[in-house]
Amino acid sequence: MFRPLTEPSEVMFAAYSVTASPAKALVSGTPNPRPVSGALLRALLINAMECGGALALDDLTQAVGFTYASGTFHEMVQEARPLPTPRTATCGECGQWESEHRNPNGSCCDKFDVEPRPDSPSNRLCLRCRQPFLHHGRRYTVACRSFHASMD
């Protein structure tokens, strides 16, 4: 059963399969469904909220439904279903896949680099939000506003 989703941080899988309906609303050549990283999906959800869209989460399957109220994607409903964790490397700074660094929505960083890895000494996890240090201060991330370091 779907319920309203108000916090994109509840969307926690590493990868999702996103299907748009109706498919004719997509740009020609766009795969449907298409795999996306969890970081990109959370960025899309934040953007959908900014556009006045609606988000919903199915607590049983962890599927996410979302719409945009305005902009390029307002004519479709998108559904994201969790995928098994892929072997695809994620960027240490933004969490997205290398292939997503060409995404026009601007939610990724400028340069794909797997270092520094999240939860490493140079990219520690925040005590409050459990997101890596380098995710803080980015517009399309679920990291809290200020990094909270451990006392060790």
Backbone as CSV, one residue per row, in Angstrom:
resi,resn,N_x,N_y,N_z,CA_x,CA_y,CA_z,C_x,C_y,C_z
1,MET,0.833,-1.175,0.000,0.000,0.000,0.000,0.886,1.249,0.000
2,PHE,0.673,2.099,-0.954,1.460,3.325,-1.046,0.996,4.340,-0.003
3,ARG,1.950,5.085,0.522,1.680,6.181,1.450,2.483,7.392,0.987
4,PRO,2.063,8.587,1.376,2.839,9.775,0.978,4.275,9.689,1.498
5,LEU,5.204,10.105,0.682,6.622,10.134,1.039,7.034,11.593,1.150
6,THR,7.515,11.990,2.318,7.925,13.378,2.514,9.429,13.525,2.665
7,GLU,10.131,12.425,2.908,11.577,12.457,3.085,12.268,11.523,2.090
8,PRO,12.889,12.054,1.032,13.605,11.203,0.085,14.687,10.341,0.739
9,SER,15.126,10.696,1.937,16.137,9.890,2.626,15.606,8.504,2.993
10,GLU,14.291,8.302,2.965,13.714,6.981,3.220,13.972,6.013,2.065
11,VAL,14.354,6.537,0.926,14.642,5.732,-0.266,16.108,5.335,-0.182
12,MET,16.375,4.089,0.237,17.721,3.739,0.665,18.434,2.669,-0.152
13,PHE,17.833,2.118,-1.194,18.512,1.085,-1.973,19.599,1.708,-2.848
14,ALA,20.560,0.896,-3.260,21.686,1.368,-4.078,21.301,1.568,-5.540
15,ALA,20.242,0.864,-5.996,19.837,0.949,-7.405,18.338,0.713,-7.534
16,TYR,17.763,1.311,-8.571,16.330,1.191,-8.848,16.102,1.045,-10.339
17,SER,14.981,0.455,-10.675,14.517,0.400,-12.054,13.347,1.371,-12.157
18,VAL,13.502,2.410,-12.974,12.481,3.453,-13.089,11.709,3.272,-14.391
19,THR,10.376,3.201,-14.267,9.484,3.078,-15.418,8.602,4.316,-15.481
20,ALA,8.502,4.907,-16.653,7.642,6.077,-16.856,6.393,5.665,-17.607
21,SER,5.270,6.274,-17.214,3.999,5.985,-17.867,3.245,7.294,-18.067
22,PRO,2.775,7.613,-19.240,2.897,6.847,-20.475,4.290,6.995,-21.078
23,ALA,4.755,5.952,-21.708,6.099,5.935,-22.297,6.261,7.000,-23.378
24,LYS,5.162,7.377,-24.058,5.259,8.370,-25.134,5.682,9.739,-24.618
25,ALA,5.597,9.952,-23.300,6.009,11.233,-22.731,7.529,11.346,-22.613
26,LEU,8.230,10.239,-22.789,9.692,10.245,-22.706,10.324,10.758,-23.993
27,VAL,11.519,11.288,-23.858,12.308,11.681,-25.023,12.610,10.411,-25.814
28,SER,12.471,10.477,-27.111,12.724,9.326,-27.968,14.101,8.735,-27.689
29,GLY,14.150,7.413,-27.547,15.404,6.721,-27.301,15.715,6.501,-25.829
30,THR,14.903,7.066,-24.935,15.116,6.865,-23.503,14.645,5.470,-23.113
31,PRO,15.502,4.662,-22.479,15.085,3.315,-22.069,13.942,3.384,-21.061
32,ASN,13.025,2.467,-21.169,11.889,2.420,-20.251,11.532,0.969,-19.996
33,PRO,11.820,0.378,-18.872,12.413,1.015,-17.693,13.916,1.234,-17.856
34,ARG,14.461,2.060,-16.954,15.895,2.346,-16.984,16.457,2.214,-15.567
35,PRO,17.668,1.666,-15.447,18.280,1.564,-14.123,18.892,2.903,-13.712
36,VAL,18.763,3.245,-12.448,19.381,4.458,-11.900,19.969,4.137,-10.530
37,SER,20.966,4.895,-10.143,21.538,4.729,-8.804,20.556,5.277,-7.777
38,GLY,20.683,4.794,-6.561,19.856,5.320,-5.482,20.079,6.807,-5.280
39,ALA,21.330,7.265,-5.439,21.646,8.691,-5.286,20.925,9.526,-6.336
40,LEU,20.897,9.057,-7.591,20.191,9.802,-8.626,18.688,9.799,-8.365
41,LEU,18.135,8.669,-7.956,16.697,8.639,-7.668,16.356,9.620,-6.553
42,ARG,17.153,9.667,-5.492,16.878,10.622,-4.410,16.952,12.057,-4.935
43,ALA,17.902,12.342,-5.829,17.997,13.677,-6.428,16.750,13.979,-7.258
44,LEU,16.255,12.993,-8.028,15.039,13.184,-8.819,13.838,13.448,-7.913
45,LEU,13.773,12.762,-6.782,12.665,12.961,-5.847,12.707,14.355,-5.232
46,ILE,13.891,14.818,-4.877,14.039,16.180,-4.349,13.574,17.182,-5.400
47,ASN,13.993,16.968,-6.654,13.594,17.859,-7.739,12.087,17.816,-7.973
48,ALA,11.488,16.633,-7.912,10.033,16.514,-8.075,9.307,17.291,-6.978
49,MET,9.811,17.229,-5.756,9.206,17.993,-4.659,9.315,19.493,-4.923
50,GLU,10.477,19.931,-5.416,10.677,21.348,-5.728,9.699,21.831,-6.793
51,CYS,9.307,20.926,-7.697,8.383,21.270,-8.783,6.922,21.094,-8.366
52,GLY,6.672,20.809,-7.099,5.304,20.660,-6.616,4.707,19.298,-6.890
53,GLY,5.536,18.315,-7.202,5.045,16.978,-7.505,4.661,16.200,-6.259
54,ALA,4.244,14.972,-6.477,3.824,14.093,-5.383,4.730,12.866,-5.340
55,LEU,5.027,12.392,-4.134,5.858,11.211,-3.928,5.101,10.219,-3.056
56,ALA,5.259,8.940,-3.348,4.627,7.902,-2.545,5.563,6.716,-2.423
57,LEU,5.501,6.032,-1.261,6.355,4.878,-0.992,5.484,3.703,-0.575
58,ASP,5.762,2.537,-1.153,5.104,1.304,-0.742,6.015,0.665,0.311
59,ASP,5.568,0.644,1.572,6.409,0.127,2.648,6.742,-1.346,2.481
60,LEU,5.884,-2.110,1.837,6.122,-3.543,1.673,7.195,-3.817,0.617
61,THR,7.057,-3.235,-0.573,7.987,-3.508,-1.675,9.114,-2.484,-1.785
62,GLN,8.985,-1.347,-1.093,9.921,-0.230,-1.163,9.917,0.442,-2.536
63,ALA,8.866,0.193,-3.312,8.700,0.891,-4.596,8.302,2.341,-4.315
64,VAL,8.720,3.232,-5.217,8.447,4.658,-5.078,7.711,5.126,-6.324
65,GLY,6.622,5.831,-6.139,5.915,6.470,-7.248,6.086,7.966,-7.118
66,PHE,6.307,8.661,-8.249,6.449,10.109,-8.154,6.019,10.796,-9.441
67,THR,5.592,12.040,-9.261,5.174,12.883,-10.377,5.777,14.271,-10.201
68,TYR,5.811,15.006,-11.284,6.198,16.411,-11.259,4.936,17.216,-11.561
69,ALA,4.758,18.347,-10.912,3.586,19.182,-11.186,3.861,20.158,-12.325
70,SER,5.118,20.330,-12.685,5.473,21.254,-13.766,6.779,20.788,-14.385
71,GLY,7.152,21.426,-15.482,8.424,21.109,-16.119,8.309,20.029,-17.175
72,THR,9.446,19.511,-17.575,9.552,18.555,-18.668,8.788,17.263,-18.418
73,PHE,8.754,16.799,-17.167,8.217,15.474,-16.869,6.816,15.488,-16.270
74,HIS,6.094,16.601,-16.339,4.802,16.705,-15.654,3.699,15.836,-16.260
75,GLU,3.901,15.298,-17.446,2.858,14.506,-18.108,2.922,13.026,-17.760
76,MET,3.820,12.614,-16.891,3.955,11.182,-16.628,4.044,10.882,-15.138
77,VAL,3.761,9.635,-14.842,3.979,9.085,-13.507,5.185,8.166,-13.628
78,GLN,6.097,8.248,-12.686,7.263,7.382,-12.707,7.224,6.475,-11.477
79,GLU,7.606,5.231,-11.694,7.663,4.274,-10.598,9.057,3.675,-10.552
80,ALA,9.636,3.657,-9.361,10.980,3.122,-9.155,10.894,1.901,-8.250
81,ARG,11.416,0.784,-8.745,11.441,-0.465,-7.962,12.886,-0.816,-7.631
82,PRO,13.136,-1.216,-6.370,14.512,-1.555,-5.980,15.095,-2.686,-6.822
83,LEU,16.374,-2.570,-7.102,17.147,-3.599,-7.800,18.192,-4.150,-6.840
84,PRO,18.694,-5.354,-7.104,19.821,-5.840,-6.294,20.990,-4.867,-6.410
85,THR,21.800,-4.799,-5.374,22.950,-3.896,-5.380,23.864,-4.249,-6.551
86,PRO,24.107,-3.285,-7.445,24.943,-3.563,-8.623,26.426,-3.536,-8.277
87,ARG,27.223,-4.021,-9.205,28.674,-3.972,-9.035,29.243,-2.669,-9.590
88,THR,28.388,-1.776,-10.006,28.796,-0.494,-10.572,29.403,0.391,-9.488
89,ALA,30.556,0.954,-9.770,31.207,1.860,-8.813,30.406,3.150,-8.690
90,THR,30.373,3.700,-7.485,29.706,4.977,-7.259,30.745,6.044,-6.963
91,CYS,30.386,7.263,-7.255,31.277,8.402,-7.038,31.390,8.682,-5.539
92,GLY,32.600,8.902,-5.064,32.824,9.206,-3.659,32.238,10.532,-3.232
93,GLU,32.083,11.456,-4.172,31.566,12.780,-3.815,30.055,12.872,-3.862
94,CYS,29.410,12.324,-4.911,27.963,12.501,-5.049,27.167,11.202,-4.958
95,GLY,27.821,10.053,-5.038,27.134,8.772,-4.906,26.526,8.222,-6.177
96,GLN,26.635,8.953,-7.286,26.037,8.504,-8.544,27.034,7.682,-9.360
97,TRP,26.503,6.942,-10.326,27.336,6.129,-11.205,28.058,7.021,-12.212
98,GLU,29.134,6.492,-12.782,29.890,7.256,-13.779,29.009,7.643,-14.964
99,SER,28.163,6.723,-15.425,27.291,7.012,-16.571,26.293,8.127,-16.270
100,GLU,25.979,8.350,-15.009,25.016,9.395,-14.628,25.658,10.772,-14.538
101,HIS,26.957,10.851,-14.655,27.632,12.145,-14.616,27.395,12.949,-15.892
102,ARG,26.722,12.353,-16.836,26.332,13.084,-18.052,24.851,13.454,-17.998
103,ASN,24.229,13.268,-16.853,22.809,13.548,-16.678,22.574,15.064,-16.681
104,PRO,21.657,15.558,-17.467,21.460,17.000,-17.584,20.835,17.669,-16.358
105,ASN,20.357,16.907,-15.345,19.699,17.578,-14.228,20.677,18.218,-13.244
106,GLY,21.960,17.997,-13.422,22.945,18.699,-12.604,23.008,18.249,-11.157
107,SER,22.528,17.058,-10.855,22.547,16.606,-9.464,23.852,15.944,-9.080
108,CYS,24.695,15.641,-10.064,25.968,14.991,-9.757,27.073,16.041,-9.652
109,CYS,28.226,15.586,-9.211,29.363,16.496,-9.106,30.014,16.681,-10.483
110,ASP,31.074,17.462,-10.517,31.712,17.782,-11.789,32.555,16.653,-12.376
111,LYS,33.095,15.774,-11.525,34.028,14.768,-12.011,33.831,13.466,-11.245
112,PHE,33.607,12.389,-11.984,33.455,11.084,-11.345,34.784,10.628,-10.768
113,ASP,34.765,10.217,-9.505,35.958,9.678,-8.864,35.500,8.792,-7.713
114,VAL,35.966,7.557,-7.659,35.545,6.649,-6.591,36.232,6.977,-5.268
115,GLU,37.250,7.794,-5.289,37.952,8.187,-4.059,37.615,9.628,-3.722
116,PRO,37.509,9.988,-2.485,37.571,9.124,-1.314,36.233,8.397,-1.102
117,ARG,36.353,7.131,-0.793,35.178,6.295,-0.577,34.403,6.752,0.661
118,PRO,33.066,6.660,0.609,32.277,6.952,1.811,32.700,6.045,2.966
119,ASP,32.698,6.582,4.156,33.063,5.895,5.397,34.556,5.580,5.457
120,SER,35.363,6.332,4.709,36.819,6.234,4.807,37.280,7.413,5.680
121,PRO,38.515,7.414,6.150,38.974,8.517,7.011,38.807,9.904,6.386
122,SER,38.911,10.025,5.077,38.783,11.348,4.445,37.364,11.652,3.956
123,ASN,36.420,10.728,4.173,35.024,10.956,3.760,34.105,10.234,4.755
124,ARG,34.273,10.573,6.030,33.559,9.897,7.103,32.053,10.120,7.025
125,LEU,31.323,9.253,7.687,29.864,9.360,7.732,29.435,10.309,8.842
126,CYS,28.400,11.045,8.586,27.826,11.985,9.545,27.076,11.208,10.627
127,LEU,27.233,11.612,11.867,26.524,10.957,12.967,25.017,11.153,12.872
128,ARG,24.575,12.274,12.349,23.142,12.586,12.303,22.435,11.908,11.132
129,CYS,22.948,12.048,9.915,22.221,11.566,8.728,22.834,10.314,8.092
130,ARG,24.019,9.905,8.549,24.723,8.720,8.028,25.160,8.870,6.573
131,GLN,25.221,10.094,6.070,25.698,10.370,4.719,27.166,10.792,4.779
132,PRO,27.954,10.520,3.712,29.371,10.900,3.721,29.573,12.414,3.807
133,PHE,30.715,12.790,4.353,31.072,14.198,4.505,30.913,14.967,3.191
134,LEU,31.392,14.402,2.071,31.357,15.116,0.793,29.951,15.283,0.213
135,HIS,28.966,14.604,0.760,27.587,14.792,0.293,26.961,16.040,0.921
136,HIS,27.538,16.551,1.977,27.002,17.731,2.653,27.278,18.987,1.836
137,GLY,26.318,19.893,1.845,26.459,21.146,1.111,26.077,21.052,-0.354
138,ARG,25.630,19.890,-0.805,25.196,19.704,-2.193,23.692,19.934,-2.260
139,ARG,23.200,20.431,-3.350,21.783,20.752,-3.491,20.898,19.503,-3.547
140,TYR,21.244,18.531,-4.332,20.385,17.366,-4.537,20.894,16.140,-3.770
141,THR,20.954,16.267,-2.477,21.385,15.154,-1.635,20.503,15.105,-0.402
142,VAL,20.441,13.953,0.234,19.641,13.821,1.450,20.475,14.062,2.708
143,ALA,21.728,14.495,2.545,22.565,14.806,3.704,21.985,15.997,4.460
144,CYS,22.190,16.007,5.773,21.704,17.125,6.585,22.501,18.399,6.264
145,ARG,22.090,19.515,6.830,22.701,20.797,6.495,24.145,20.948,6.955
146,SER,24.491,20.366,8.101,25.869,20.499,8.577,26.379,19.155,9.058
147,PHE,27.611,18.869,8.727,28.224,17.585,9.042,28.478,17.490,10.550
148,HIS,28.137,16.348,11.129,28.350,16.084,12.548,29.343,14.934,12.665
149,ALA,30.576,15.265,13.071,31.653,14.280,13.154,31.622,13.556,14.496
150,SER,32.204,12.373,14.512,32.333,11.640,15.767,33.425,12.289,16.597
151,MET,33.455,11.969,17.862,34.421,12.595,18.780,35.725,11.813,18.890
152,ASP,35.954,10.789,18.057,37.186,9.997,18.187,38.376,10.649,17.558
